[in-house]
Amino acid sequence: SGSSSKPITPQASAIIEGGTTIADNKATTVITDSQMNKAIEAATEENKTNPIIGVELGELTNKQAVEFDVSPEILSSIVNSNGTLELIAGEALFTFDNDALATILKEANGENITFSFSYATNANISTETAKIVGDGLGFEFTVIAGDKIIHDFRGNVKIKVPYSAGYSENYNRIVVY
């Protein structure tokens, strides 16, 4: 029998929820700069050396992606506070450390940054990747600034998703791509 996954617990000392707009199978979380600034202040009061700011996104489902847009000014405030950003999408958790955020900010070159998360399907991955993944569960995450996809973070990005291996599935054969 498969083993059960452990619940995922955010570490953020300040978690904020925004409004959500849904269009084209994407749920975009909308949080104002004022809301983000208050969360940064609260997280910094809680932990002055490494504040962790959490943003509650919509539920990540196999039918709908979740996105979060942030201005370079807000990302700069997080970086300047030596902060970490946690994006919470239902039971999935995406954590960007300060080095990763600083690299994203630099690569964004003044553009707004969009973090996007979705289930990967064979329709939106390459044939080579589909062969590797097979029938396994896949996720796609993208960081975009303007028209530029940012893929070199020079820091740590942690992705946690609840997952229970199937009866005959070997944990040593789970593919992260």
C-alpha positions in Angstrom: 0.0 0.0 0.0 1.1 3.6 -0.6 2.2 5.7 2.3 0.3 8.9 3.2 1.8 12.3 2.7 2.3 14.8 5.6 0.4 18.0 5.6 2.4 21.0 4.4 2.8 23.8 6.9 3.9 27.3 5.8 6.6 28.9 7.9 5.5 32.5 7.2 4.9 34.8 10.1 2.6 37.0 8.0 0.2 35.4 5.6 -2.0 37.5 3.4 -5.0 36.7 1.2 -6.0 38.9 -1.7 -8.9 38.9 -4.1 -8.9 36.5 -7.0 -9.8 37.1 -10.6 -10.5 34.1 -12.8 -10.0 34.1 -16.6 -8.7 31.6 -19.2 -8.4 28.8 -16.6 -6.2 30.9 -14.4 -6.9 32.2 -10.9 -4.8 35.4 -10.4 -4.4 36.5 -6.8 -4.6 40.3 -6.6 -2.9 41.9 -3.6 -2.3 45.6 -3.3 1.2 47.1 -2.6 -0.3 48.5 0.7 -1.3 44.9 1.8 2.1 43.6 0.8 3.9 46.4 2.7 1.9 45.7 5.8 2.7 41.9 5.6 6.4 42.7 5.1 6.3 45.0 8.2 4.5 42.4 10.3 6.9 39.6 9.2 9.9 41.8 9.9 8.6 42.6 13.4 8.3 38.8 14.0 11.7 37.9 12.6 14.2 40.8 12.0 16.9 38.6 10.4 14.8 36.5 8.0 11.2 37.5 7.7 9.0 35.1 5.8 6.1 36.6 3.9 3.3 34.3 2.8 0.8 34.9 0.1 -2.3 32.7 0.0 -3.1 31.9 -3.7 -6.1 30.1 -5.0 -6.4 26.3 -4.9 -4.2 24.6 -7.4 -6.3 22.2 -9.4 -5.8 20.1 -12.5 -8.3 22.4 -14.3 -7.0 25.8 -13.1 -3.5 27.4 -12.8 -2.8 29.9 -10.0 -0.8 33.1 -10.5 0.5 36.0 -8.4 1.7 39.3 -9.8 4.1 41.5 -7.8 5.7 44.8 -8.5 9.5 45.2 -8.6 9.1 47.7 -5.8 7.5 45.2 -3.4 9.9 42.5 -4.4 12.7 44.9 -3.6 11.2 45.6 -0.2 11.2 41.8 0.6 14.8 41.5 -0.7 16.0 44.5 1.3 14.5 43.1 4.5 16.4 39.8 3.8 13.0 38.2 3.4 11.7 34.9 2.0 8.5 34.6 0.0 6.1 31.7 0.4 3.4 31.2 -2.1 0.7 28.9 -0.8 -1.6 27.2 -3.4 -3.9 25.0 -1.4 -1.8 22.1 -0.3 1.2 23.1 -2.4 3.9 25.4 -1.1 6.5 27.3 -3.1 9.3 29.0 -1.2 11.8 31.5 -2.7 14.7 32.4 -0.5 16.3 35.9 -0.5 19.0 35.0 -3.0 16.4 33.7 -5.5 14.3 36.8 -5.0 17.3 39.1 -5.5 18.1 37.3 -8.8 14.5 37.4 -10.0 14.4 41.2 -9.2 17.6 41.8 -11.1 16.4 39.7 -14.1 13.0 41.5 -14.1 14.7 44.7 -15.0 11.9 46.9 -13.6 9.0 44.8 -15.0 6.2 43.3 -12.8 6.9 39.7 -11.9 4.3 36.9 -12.4 4.6 33.6 -10.5 2.5 30.9 -12.2 1.8 27.3 -11.0 -0.2 24.6 -12.7 -0.4 20.9 -13.2 1.6 19.8 -16.2 -0.2 17.8 -18.9 1.3 15.9 -21.8 -0.2 18.6 -24.0 2.0 21.4 -22.6 5.3 19.5 -22.1 7.8 18.3 -24.6 7.7 14.8 -26.0 11.0 14.0 -24.3 9.7 15.1 -20.9 6.4 13.2 -21.4 8.4 10.0 -22.0 10.3 10.6 -18.7 7.2 11.5 -16.7 5.0 8.9 -18.2 1.7 8.7 -16.3 3.2 10.4 -13.2 2.0 13.6 -11.7 3.7 16.7 -13.0 3.7 20.4 -12.0 4.8 23.4 -14.0 6.0 26.6 -12.4 7.1 29.7 -14.2 8.4 33.1 -13.2 7.9 35.7 -15.8 8.9 39.4 -16.0 7.4 41.1 -19.0 8.0 38.7 -21.9 11.1 37.1 -20.2 10.9 33.7 -18.5 13.3 33.7 -15.6 14.8 30.2 -15.0 18.1 30.8 -13.3 17.4 31.7 -9.6 20.9 31.6 -8.1 19.2 30.8 -4.8 16.9 28.2 -3.3 13.4 27.5 -4.5 11.6 24.8 -2.5 8.5 23.2 -3.8 6.4 21.0 -1.5 3.3 19.1 -2.7 1.4 16.4 -0.9 2.0 13.1 -2.6 1.3 9.5 -1.8 3.1 6.9 -3.8 0.9 4.4 -5.6 0.9 0.7 -4.6 3.6 -0.3 -7.0 5.3 3.1 -7.2 8.9 3.3 -6.1 9.8 6.6 -4.3 13.3 6.3 -5.8 11.8 6.6 -9.3 9.8 9.8 -8.8 10.9 12.3 -11.4 11.6 16.0 -10.7 12.3 17.8 -13.9 
